[in-house]
């Protein structure tokens, strides 16, 4: 198993937000600013990597009949650790994210990776998978937060960019704006991804045709 391929799948081919469209509730709720989006992405990444590590190490010891409850307990443990850490050392962000930090427990992406990947693979690939999936999620949350804050408030990471005369489009820091921007981002992402896949397929076919021609 090529680790680079595992990482790339999590980052691009199986991107949680842009391709699989799962875990959207927290994404749409907290990305009113770039800071919130980045913080949520980092929190989810830490929980995903941590849970993948533990599930991979214990995969041969967890009975099949109780694997899902066991995975949820592992995930909840890491979510609690992140929750307490943010409450102690980042109270402002903790207050801004609110209930959506504990709700990381029910993020479908994290449980899905524990079930479909970490429980079937060794430690190193599971770490790389968690990192790739987490970074893919973080990129999506941060980009959406950047766009919503930039258009809806005229600032970036809390820093005003356009001066007092700028009239922000308030709609984009409200729920309708998040749906609109996310839909546009998903469309662009998947268009570029499929275009690259098509070009790669054509390149492989050309190489194969040339190989067959040389043999003939």
N, C-alpha and C positions, 0 to 999 in steps of 0.2 A: 504494500500500500504506500503510494507516494504521499508524503506529508504535504507537499506543496499543492497537490490536487485536493486533498482534504480541506486545506485552508481556503483555497480558491472557491471550492463549492460553497462553503459557509459564507464567504464574503460576497460572491456574485451569483453563482448558479442556483443556490438554494437560499438566497437572501430572505431572511424572515419576513421583512416588510414588503419589499418591492416585488418579490416572486411568489412567496407563499401566502402573503397577506394575513399573517396571524399575529396575535399580540398587539392589535391595533388600539385597544381601549385606552391603555396608559399612554400610548404614543400620541393620540389625538388630544388627550386631556392635559398632559404636562408640557407639551412643546410650545407654550406661549412665549418662551424665550430660549435663546441658544444655550444659556447656562443650565436651564432645567433639562433640556434635551440631552446635553452632554452628560450631566450628572446621572440621569436615568439610564443612559446607555452604559456608562461605566459600572453602575450598580448591577445591571443585568449581566454584563460581561463577567464580573467577579463571581456572581452566583452560578452562572453557566459553567465556567471553568472549574470552580470548586466542586459542584455537584457531579460533573463529569469525572473528576479525579476519584472521588469517593466511590461512585457507582462502578467505575472501571476496576478499582482495587477489590471491591466486594462482590463483583459479578458472579463469581463461582460459589459464593456462600449464601446468596440471597435466594430463598426458595421461589420458584416460578409463580406459585399461587399468590404470594404476597409482594411481588416485585413492585407494583405500582404504589401501594401504601408505603413501602420502604423508600422508594424514590422520592415521594412527596415529603417524608420525614427528613431526608437528607437535604432537599431543596429548602425546606422551611428552616432548617438549622442555619444554613448560609444566609438566608434572607434576614433572619433575626440578628445575626452577627453584623450584617451590613446596616440594618436599621439602627442598632445600638451605636455603631461607630459613627454614622452620620448625625445621629441625635447628639452625640457628645462633641464631635469635632467640626461639624458643618451644620449648625442649627438653622441657619437661614435657608439653606437648600432643603434641609429636612422639613421645615415648615412649608416650603413652597410645593414640594412633592406630596406631602401629606399621606393620605391613605394609600397612594399608589406604590409606596415602597413595600408595605406588607403584601400588597396584591401581586407582587412579583412571584409569589408562591404559585399562583395559578396561571402564570404565563405559559401558554401552550408550547412555545419554542423550547423552554428549558426542560420540561418533562419529556417532550418529544425527542430531544437529543439524548437524554438519559436512557430512554427506552429503545430508540432505534440505533444508536451508535455506541454510547459508552458501555452499555450492558453487553455488547458484543465484540468490543475491541480492547486492546491493551492500553496501558497508561498513556504513552506518548501520543499516539493518534487521537486519543480522547481529549487530551489537553489542547492539541492543535485544532480539533473540531470545535471545542468550546471557545477558543480564541477567535477562530474565523467567524463563527455564528454570532458571537458577542460583538465583534468589531463591525460586522455587517449591520447589526441592529443599531449600534452606536452611531454609525455614519448616517443611517436613516433618521434617527431621532435628532441628531445635531443639525443636519441639513434642513429638516423641516422647522426646527426651532429658529435657525438663522433666518430663513425666509419669512417666517411669521413675524419675528421681532423686527426685521428690517423693513418689511412693508407695513406692518401694523403699528409700529411704534417709532420707526425712524432711528433705531439704535441697534447696536450689536454688542452682545455681552454686557449690556447695561450702559454702554458708551454712546451718547447721542452723536449722530453722524451728519445730519442735514440742517441743523440749526433750528431756531425758534419758528421760522416761517414755514417749515415743512408741515404738510397736512397728511398725517398717516391714514391709511385705509383700515379703520378700526375693525372691520369685518374679519380681517385675516388673523386677529388674535382671539377671535370667537370661533365656536364650533364649525359654522359653515365654511369659514376660511380654511380651516385645517383640512376638511374633506376635499375642497377644491385643489389646494396645493398638493396634497398627497396624491390625488388622482393624476395630476399633471406629472409629478415626479415619477410615479409608477409607470406611466405611459412612456416617458422619455427613457427611463432605465431599461425597460423591456425591449424597446425599439433598438437601442444601442447593443444590448446583449444578443438579441437575435441576429442583428446585422453582423456582429463579430462571429457568431456561430456559423452563419452562412458563408462568410469569407473563409473561415478555417476549413469548412467542408470542401469548398471549391479548391482550396490550395492542396488539400490531401488528395482530391480526385486528380488534379493535374500531376502531382508527383507519382501517383499510381499509374496513370496513363503513360507517363514518360518511362516508368520502369518496365511496363508491359511492352512498350514500343522498342526499347533497347534489347529486351529478351528476344523479341521477334527478329 
